[in-house]
Amino acid sequence: MVTIHESDAMIFEALCAGASGYLVKTTSPGKLLKSIEEIHNGGAPMSAPIARRVIGHFAKMRHAPTIRSPRRETEILSQLCKGKVTK
């Protein structure tokens, strides 16, 4: 996905919907071409600030309580895909 949107909700909505990567429109043409090749080769390119946000999101989740039922995990993932945040 190539977009101007950088909100957490938009990032996770796109990724949950099946985006293979997430780049902002300020990405240079050369980097965009390399990213297309990367996707073709099975990669998942992201702009560095976007990747930091995704990693930060999962780092926060790591500190969450680990005892959850599979039903609750499914509910949480469903809400993330709808653009909700972990708060």
TIPA-880518 format. One record per atom (N, C-alpha, C): atom name; z, y, x. Coordinates in nm, 3 decimals, padded with zeros to 5 digits. Atoms other than C-alpha are relative to their C-alpha. Example, Ala and Ser with C-alpha at 12.3 -4.5 7.8 and 13.67 -1.06 7.14 Angstrom:
REM TIPA-880518
+-------+---------+---------+---------+
: atomo :       Z :       Y :       X :
+-------+---------+---------+---------+
:     N :  00.000 : -00.119 :  00.089 :
:    CA :  00.780 : -00.450 :  01.230 :
:     C :  00.000 :  00.120 :  00.090 :
:     N : -00.006 : -00.119 : -00.082 :
:    CA :  00.714 : -00.106 :  01.367 :
:     C :  00.073 :  00.109 : -00.077 :
+-------+---------+---------+---------+
***
This chain:
REM TIPA-880518
+-------+---------+---------+---------+
: atomo :       Z :       Y :       X :
+-------+---------+---------+---------+
:     N :  00.000 : -00.116 :  00.084 :
:    CA :  00.000 :  00.000 :  00.000 :
:     C :  00.000 :  00.123 :  00.089 :
:     N :  00.003 : -00.128 : -00.070 :
:    CA : -00.085 :  00.347 :  00.125 :
:     C :  00.030 :  00.106 : -00.105 :
:     N : -00.048 : -00.091 :  00.102 :
:    CA :  00.099 :  00.621 : -00.059 :
:     C :  00.071 :  00.121 :  00.061 :
:     N : -00.082 : -00.113 : -00.045 :
:    CA :  00.279 :  00.954 : -00.037 :
:     C :  00.147 : -00.023 : -00.034 :
:     N : -00.136 :  00.024 :  00.048 :
:    CA :  00.589 :  00.807 : -00.202 :
:     C :  00.083 : -00.075 :  00.104 :
:     N : -00.089 :  00.063 : -00.097 :
:    CA :  00.883 :  00.719 :  00.022 :
:     C :  00.137 : -00.030 : -00.058 :
:     N : -00.130 :  00.029 :  00.060 :
:    CA :  01.164 :  00.663 : -00.228 :
:     C :  00.028 : -00.150 :  00.010 :
:     N : -00.038 :  00.141 : -00.007 :
:    CA :  01.357 :  00.337 : -00.202 :
:     C : -00.055 : -00.075 : -00.121 :
:     N :  00.048 :  00.067 :  00.122 :
:    CA :  01.263 :  00.257 : -00.561 :
:     C : -00.148 : -00.034 :  00.010 :
:     N :  00.144 :  00.025 : -00.013 :
:    CA :  00.891 :  00.292 : -00.490 :
:     C : -00.030 : -00.106 :  00.105 :
:     N :  00.021 :  00.098 : -00.106 :
:    CA :  00.912 :  00.094 : -00.168 :
:     C :  00.026 : -00.141 : -00.052 :
:     N : -00.036 :  00.135 :  00.044 :
:    CA :  01.091 : -00.202 : -00.326 :
:     C : -00.082 : -00.044 : -00.121 :
:     N :  00.087 :  00.036 :  00.113 :
:    CA :  00.883 : -00.189 : -00.644 :
:     C : -00.134 : -00.052 :  00.053 :
:     N :  00.128 :  00.043 : -00.057 :
:    CA :  00.565 : -00.215 : -00.436 :
:     C :  00.013 : -00.135 :  00.069 :
:     N : -00.019 :  00.127 : -00.072 :
:    CA :  00.702 : -00.494 : -00.216 :
:     C :  00.025 : -00.115 : -00.097 :
:     N : -00.027 :  00.104 :  00.100 :
:    CA :  00.834 : -00.688 : -00.516 :
:     C : -00.126 : -00.035 : -00.080 :
:     N :  00.124 :  00.024 :  00.074 :
:    CA :  00.495 : -00.649 : -00.684 :
:     C : -00.105 : -00.071 :  00.085 :
:     N :  00.089 :  00.077 : -00.084 :
:    CA :  00.331 : -00.817 : -00.386 :
:     C : -00.073 :  00.077 :  00.109 :
:     N :  00.064 : -00.076 : -00.108 :
:    CA :  00.232 : -00.539 : -00.145 :
:     C :  00.019 : -00.073 :  00.133 :
:     N : -00.005 :  00.067 : -00.130 :
:    CA :  00.153 : -00.682 :  00.198 :
:     C :  00.055 :  00.090 :  00.110 :
:     N : -00.052 : -00.097 : -00.095 :
:    CA :  00.273 : -00.368 :  00.373 :
:     C :  00.022 :  00.131 : -00.073 :
:     N : -00.029 : -00.129 :  00.064 :
:    CA :  00.377 : -00.009 :  00.307 :
:     C : -00.017 :  00.109 :  00.104 :
:     N :  00.030 : -00.109 : -00.093 :
:    CA :  00.226 :  00.289 :  00.486 :
:     C : -00.006 :  00.132 : -00.076 :
:     N :  00.010 : -00.132 :  00.062 :
:    CA :  00.250 :  00.659 :  00.415 :
:     C : -00.136 :  00.060 :  00.035 :
:     N :  00.134 : -00.056 : -00.018 :
:    CA : -00.066 :  00.869 :  00.385 :
:     C : -00.016 :  00.079 :  00.129 :
:     N :  00.011 : -00.072 : -00.127 :
:    CA :  00.016 :  01.055 :  00.707 :
:     C : -00.032 : -00.095 :  00.117 :
:     N :  00.036 :  00.098 : -00.103 :
:    CA : -00.065 :  00.733 :  00.898 :
:     C : -00.137 :  00.036 :  00.056 :
:     N :  00.127 : -00.036 : -00.065 :
:    CA : -00.342 :  00.802 :  01.150 :
:     C : -00.108 : -00.101 : -00.036 :
:     N :  00.109 :  00.093 :  00.031 :
:    CA : -00.685 :  00.652 :  01.082 :
:     C : -00.001 : -00.123 :  00.092 :
:     N : -00.003 :  00.114 : -00.093 :
:    CA : -00.655 :  00.435 :  01.394 :
:     C :  00.108 : -00.100 : -00.036 :
:     N : -00.111 :  00.087 :  00.038 :
:    CA : -00.317 :  00.298 :  01.288 :
:     C : -00.032 : -00.070 : -00.132 :
:     N :  00.037 :  00.060 :  00.127 :
:    CA : -00.452 :  00.237 :  00.938 :
:     C : -00.096 : -00.116 :  00.020 :
:     N :  00.093 :  00.109 : -00.029 :
:    CA : -00.740 :  00.030 :  01.075 :
:     C :  00.072 : -00.119 :  00.065 :
:     N : -00.077 :  00.107 : -00.063 :
:    CA : -00.499 : -00.168 :  01.296 :
:     C :  00.087 : -00.072 : -00.103 :
:     N : -00.085 :  00.059 :  00.104 :
:    CA : -00.274 : -00.223 :  00.993 :
:     C : -00.081 : -00.092 : -00.090 :
:     N :  00.086 :  00.086 :  00.082 :
:    CA : -00.564 : -00.362 :  00.789 :
:     C : -00.027 : -00.131 :  00.075 :
:     N :  00.021 :  00.120 : -00.081 :
:    CA : -00.638 : -00.603 :  01.073 :
:     C :  00.127 : -00.084 :  00.004 :
:     N : -00.128 :  00.070 : -00.003 :
:    CA : -00.268 : -00.691 :  01.093 :
:     C :  00.022 : -00.078 : -00.130 :
:     N : -00.013 :  00.069 :  00.129 :
:    CA : -00.262 : -00.775 :  00.721 :
:     C : -00.093 : -00.120 : -00.005 :
:     N :  00.099 :  00.109 : -00.003 :
:    CA : -00.576 : -00.985 :  00.764 :
:     C :  00.050 : -00.119 :  00.082 :
:     N : -00.054 :  00.104 : -00.087 :
:    CA : -00.395 : -01.179 :  01.038 :
:     C :  00.138 : -00.050 : -00.044 :
:     N : -00.125 :  00.051 :  00.054 :
:    CA : -00.089 : -01.241 :  00.819 :
:     C :  00.121 :  00.090 :  00.021 :
:     N : -00.111 : -00.091 : -00.025 :
:    CA :  00.123 : -00.942 :  00.922 :
:     C :  00.038 :  00.080 : -00.124 :
:     N : -00.049 : -00.085 :  00.109 :
:    CA :  00.309 : -00.693 :  00.706 :
:     C :  00.034 :  00.138 :  00.057 :
:     N : -00.026 : -00.129 : -00.064 :
:    CA :  00.268 : -00.344 :  00.854 :
:     C :  00.075 :  00.098 : -00.089 :
:     N : -00.075 : -00.106 :  00.070 :
:    CA :  00.504 : -00.064 :  00.758 :
:     C :  00.013 :  00.117 :  00.095 :
:     N : -00.029 : -00.119 : -00.080 :
:    CA :  00.547 :  00.291 :  00.876 :
:     C :  00.141 : -00.018 :  00.055 :
:     N : -00.132 :  00.018 : -00.062 :
:    CA :  00.846 :  00.305 :  01.114 :
:     C :  00.114 :  00.049 : -00.089 :
:     N : -00.111 : -00.044 :  00.087 :
:    CA :  01.062 :  00.516 :  00.875 :
:     C :  00.021 : -00.093 : -00.120 :
:     N : -00.011 :  00.092 :  00.113 :
:    CA :  00.986 :  00.276 :  00.590 :
:     C :  00.068 : -00.129 :  00.045 :
:     N : -00.061 :  00.123 : -00.053 :
:    CA :  01.073 : -00.029 :  00.802 :
:     C :  00.149 :  00.019 :  00.023 :
:     N : -00.143 : -00.026 : -00.021 :
:    CA :  01.404 :  00.134 :  00.899 :
:     C :  00.076 : -00.002 : -00.133 :
:     N : -00.067 : -00.003 :  00.130 :
:    CA :  01.487 :  00.190 :  00.531 :
:     C :  00.014 : -00.141 : -00.057 :
:     N : -00.006 :  00.138 :  00.049 :
:    CA :  01.404 : -00.171 :  00.439 :
:     C :  00.107 : -00.078 :  00.077 :
:     N : -00.100 :  00.069 : -00.082 :
:    CA :  01.611 : -00.304 :  00.729 :
:     C :  00.140 :  00.050 : -00.033 :
:     N : -00.130 : -00.058 :  00.038 :
:    CA :  01.896 : -00.065 :  00.641 :
:     C :  00.049 : -00.054 : -00.132 :
:     N : -00.036 :  00.054 :  00.131 :
:    CA :  01.890 : -00.189 :  00.284 :
:     C :  00.058 : -00.141 :  00.014 :
:     N : -00.049 :  00.137 : -00.017 :
:    CA :  01.929 : -00.551 :  00.393 :
:     C :  00.126 : -00.005 :  00.084 :
:     N : -00.123 : -00.005 : -00.079 :
:    CA :  02.194 : -00.458 :  00.648 :
:     C :  00.119 :  00.031 : -00.091 :
:     N : -00.107 : -00.031 :  00.096 :
:    CA :  02.401 : -00.306 :  00.366 :
:     C :  00.034 : -00.123 : -00.084 :
:     N : -00.022 :  00.120 :  00.082 :
:    CA :  02.356 : -00.624 :  00.161 :
:     C :  00.077 : -00.106 :  00.078 :
:     N : -00.067 :  00.099 : -00.083 :
:    CA :  02.484 : -00.832 :  00.453 :
:     C :  00.152 :  00.012 : -00.012 :
:     N : -00.143 : -00.025 :  00.010 :
:    CA :  02.828 : -00.673 :  00.407 :
:     C :  00.053 : -00.018 : -00.142 :
:     N : -00.043 :  00.023 :  00.139 :
:    CA :  02.836 : -00.747 :  00.035 :
:     C :  00.069 : -00.136 : -00.009 :
:     N : -00.064 :  00.132 :  00.016 :
:    CA :  03.050 : -01.035 : -00.091 :
:     C : -00.105 : -00.110 : -00.005 :
:     N :  00.099 :  00.107 : -00.011 :
:    CA :  02.875 : -01.363 : -00.019 :
:     C :  00.012 : -00.103 : -00.111 :
:     N : -00.017 :  00.098 :  00.107 :
:    CA :  03.010 : -01.561 : -00.314 :
:     C : -00.064 :  00.055 : -00.127 :
:     N :  00.073 : -00.041 :  00.120 :
:    CA :  02.756 : -01.517 : -00.590 :
:     C : -00.065 : -00.124 : -00.058 :
:     N :  00.071 :  00.110 :  00.063 :
:    CA :  02.610 : -01.752 : -00.839 :
:     C : -00.149 :  00.025 :  00.012 :
:     N :  00.145 : -00.021 : -00.004 :
:    CA :  02.234 : -01.812 : -00.821 :
:     C : -00.048 :  00.088 : -00.117 :
:     N :  00.037 : -00.082 :  00.116 :
:    CA :  02.216 : -01.651 : -01.166 :
:     C :  00.021 :  00.147 :  00.031 :
:     N : -00.028 : -00.138 : -00.035 :
:    CA :  02.375 : -01.332 : -01.037 :
:     C : -00.099 :  00.050 :  00.106 :
:     N :  00.097 : -00.039 : -00.101 :
:    CA :  02.146 : -01.327 : -00.733 :
:     C : -00.136 :  00.028 : -00.064 :
:     N :  00.126 : -00.021 :  00.072 :
:    CA :  01.845 : -01.360 : -00.962 :
:     C :  00.003 :  00.131 : -00.077 :
:     N : -00.015 : -00.125 :  00.075 :
:    CA :  01.975 : -01.076 : -01.177 :
:     C : -00.013 :  00.120 :  00.095 :
:     N :  00.004 : -00.109 : -00.097 :
:    CA :  02.023 : -00.853 : -00.870 :
:     C : -00.143 :  00.020 :  00.051 :
:     N :  00.137 : -00.011 : -00.048 :
:    CA :  01.676 : -00.928 : -00.732 :
:     C : -00.092 :  00.057 : -00.107 :
:     N :  00.079 : -00.052 :  00.112 :
:    CA :  01.526 : -00.860 : -01.074 :
:     C :  00.018 :  00.151 : -00.013 :
:     N : -00.028 : -00.143 :  00.011 :
:    CA :  01.695 : -00.519 : -01.086 :
:     C : -00.059 :  00.078 :  00.119 :
:     N :  00.061 : -00.064 : -00.116 :
:    CA :  01.579 : -00.435 : -00.731 :
:     C : -00.151 :  00.015 : -00.020 :
:     N :  00.144 : -00.007 :  00.025 :
:    CA :  01.222 : -00.515 : -00.834 :
:     C : -00.034 :  00.106 : -00.105 :
:     N :  00.021 : -00.104 :  00.101 :
:    CA :  01.263 : -00.271 : -01.122 :
:     C :  00.030 :  00.139 :  00.055 :
:     N : -00.023 : -00.129 : -00.063 :
:    CA :  01.353 :  00.003 : -00.875 :
:     C :  00.146 :  00.042 :  00.007 :
:     N : -00.142 : -00.033 : -00.009 :
:    CA :  01.730 : -00.006 : -00.906 :
:     C :  00.045 : -00.007 :  00.146 :
:     N : -00.054 :  00.006 : -00.136 :
:    CA :  01.936 :  00.048 : -00.592 :
:     C :  00.126 : -00.084 : -00.001 :
:     N : -00.114 :  00.092 : -00.008 :
:    CA :  02.223 : -00.164 : -00.467 :
:     C :  00.130 :  00.062 : -00.049 :
:     N : -00.121 : -00.062 :  00.053 :
:    CA :  02.481 :  00.092 : -00.579 :
:     C :  00.023 : -00.046 : -00.142 :
+-------+---------+---------+---------+
***
